[in-house]
Amino acid sequence: MSLETRYNDDQSHLTIFMDEKFDFGKVQDFRQSYGDLPASVKTITVDLANTEYMDSSALGMLLNMQKSLQGKVSNFAISHCRPQVAKILKISRFDKKFSIS
């Protein structure tokens, strides 16, 4: 798998750590990362600290995750964006749907 997932101690927060490329090749891995979510999870953070490239399919994957977990997860965040990735997210107005840092 090209990404890593970690839960906090009480399993209320899932963090998905992406690698250098967040593109169509990550569809299956990304879906699996949140597929069997414990009911205790209320926050999901996608950590993009290592991500240097993302394309439109990555944006779609983020939106699909949010849509499929609506009503189960209350907070969605994207963290540690590099400048070029942050620019894509801002242009795409993802700051309206995700907390971005």
C-alpha positions as MATLAB code, in Angstrom:
seq = 'MSLETRYNDDQSHLTIFMDEKFDFGKVQDFRQSYGDLPASVKTITVDLANTEYMDSSALGMLLNMQKSLQGKVSNFAISHCRPQVAKILKISRFDKKFSIS';
ca = [
       0.000    0.000    0.000;
       1.323    3.424   -0.886;
      -0.234    5.185    2.065;
      -0.378    4.694    5.804;
      -3.246    5.010    8.274;
      -3.150    5.660   12.017;
      -5.854    5.960   14.650;
      -5.452    7.945   17.844;
      -5.714    6.095   21.183;
      -9.507    6.209   21.516;
     -10.036    5.622   17.768;
     -11.959    8.873   17.337;
      -9.476   10.272   14.802;
      -8.094    8.599   11.675;
      -5.113   10.107    9.886;
      -4.335    9.008    6.331;
      -0.733    9.721    5.305;
      -0.327   10.052    1.530;
       2.950    9.592   -0.348;
       4.576   11.736   -3.094;
       1.830   11.301   -5.694;
      -1.890   11.518   -4.987;
      -3.456   10.515   -8.285;
      -5.733    7.955   -9.953;
      -3.313    5.161   -9.129;
      -4.224    5.553   -5.444;
      -7.994    5.019   -5.827;
      -8.135    1.510   -4.341;
      -5.656    2.182   -1.539;
      -7.380    5.425   -0.582;
     -10.843    3.807   -0.471;
      -9.495    0.937    1.619;
      -7.916    3.362    4.069;
     -11.331    4.496    5.316;
     -13.464    1.541    4.196;
     -13.827   -0.311    7.506;
     -14.098    2.653    9.797;
     -14.957    2.059   13.454;
     -18.125    3.912   14.507;
     -16.012    5.820   17.041;
     -14.219    7.818   14.304;
     -15.445   11.422   14.189;
     -12.484   13.106   12.475;
     -10.475   12.147    9.406;
      -7.318   14.003    8.462;
      -5.522   13.470    5.169;
      -1.868   14.336    5.761;
      -0.175   15.618    2.598;
       3.262   16.385    4.069;
       4.958   14.069    1.550;
       2.695   14.867   -1.396;
       4.352   16.812   -4.186;
       1.766   16.115   -6.888;
      -1.981   15.708   -6.945;
      -4.371   15.677   -9.874;
      -8.115   16.106  -10.359;
      -8.794   12.467   -9.501;
      -7.319   13.106   -6.037;
      -9.776   15.954   -5.578;
     -12.572   13.594   -6.594;
     -11.362   10.951   -4.130;
     -11.449   13.480   -1.300;
     -14.986   14.538   -2.215;
     -16.138   10.915   -2.557;
     -14.731   10.104    0.879;
     -16.559   13.026    2.400;
     -19.809   12.139    0.633;
     -19.680    8.452    1.547;
     -18.968    9.177    5.229;
     -21.408   12.064    5.631;
     -23.459   11.537    8.765;
     -20.842    9.182   10.264;
     -17.793   11.462   10.423;
     -18.253   15.067   11.490;
     -14.844   16.618   10.709;
     -12.687   16.340    7.606;
      -9.277   17.963    7.443;
      -6.293   18.188    5.110;
      -2.976   18.915    6.783;
       0.668   19.736    6.023;
       0.097   20.847    2.434;
       3.115   21.884    0.417;
       2.686   25.250   -1.355;
       1.926   23.773   -4.802;
      -0.678   21.385   -3.348;
      -2.212   24.119   -1.175;
      -2.608   26.247   -4.292;
      -4.554   23.480   -6.074;
      -6.823   23.049   -3.053;
      -7.434   26.785   -2.756;
      -8.198   27.222   -6.470;
     -10.594   24.267   -6.241;
     -12.254   25.879   -3.193;
     -11.632   22.869   -0.978;
     -11.232   25.246    1.959;
     -15.056   25.454    1.918;
     -15.433   21.688    2.521;
     -12.313   20.766    4.490;
     -10.316   22.333    7.266;
      -6.937   22.938    5.615;
      -3.663   23.576    7.412;
];
